[in-house]
């Protein structure tokens, strides 16, 4: 049985509680949040207690794994504390603000013989798993060009009430805007599907539609080099008027093309092969539950995590590189060999 302690009780933590309900091998033991009322509400839903503080939660002998669901800038320290306390960790993305910090945390987990997983739940989406199988079977040939769009129309209160902006509006706390918050999922998804790594990035960012005081980007574009010599193009917008289910990916290969619809919509995959288009209906399982289940299985069986620190570092290379490229006008290239893609 995995006894889980939860640090942070926001929306993402609520999804963990929902997805973990009745999951064999998992018990949510205790939660904590700076907002006591929010912690009590989540504890009631989870059938858990509210810890007095983080130290008390980390000392609880019933807890052998920690879920970290905090503002991005607070994740690295919390993950490090949990690992040093001998606990396995499931962290919300992005795990860290830089690829170097993500790599450091991965090394710490490995040295302590502990599991460190990052909650890239799209890896368990039906469209993504099916696309991975099609690409790995060679049905579109060698990947040449990938186009992915993070096109969203976020509500204005996403940033907080006027004059009272939340942590998502802060570069210091969030690390970035639509690219760090949203595109990072697609960056991990493309890498998971294709097995390719990112080796260079150049691009630009801007803040066009977010309210005054927001110091992170709400729009971006980038050109990304792939490890096989191919390329990827990213376009992102947090406030694209009327956008609905518009987070899509298109993959061109030497033999065909694969179009992934929004993973939480109901459209089929579309495959162009042998000179014709084919719609491929896919099931939409609960990707949050499947990802959580994969983490539990990794801890229980001492198997690989479904997405780890190396995967976070690979996606963060593009995010961090894009921000640096936007600031300097220069191409940012990978200086180290790419890490292996997690299963």
Secondary structure, DSSP 8 states (H G I E B T S, - for coil): -EEEEEE--SHHHHHHHHHHTT-TTEEEEEEE-SSHHHHHHHHHHHT-EE-SSHHHHHH-TT--EEEE---HHHHHHHHHHHHHTT-EEEE-TTSSSSHHHHHHHHHHHHHTT--EEE--GGGGSHHHHHHHHHHHTTTT-SEEEEEEEEE-B--GGGGEETTEE-GGG-HHHHS-SHIIIIIHHHHHHHHHHH---EEEEEEEEE--SS-TT--S-SEEEEEEEETTS-EEEEEEESB-TT--SEEEEEEEESSEEEEE--TTS---EEEEETTEEEEE------HHHHHHHHHHHHHHHT---SSBHHHHHHHHHHHHHHHHHHHHSS-EE--S-------
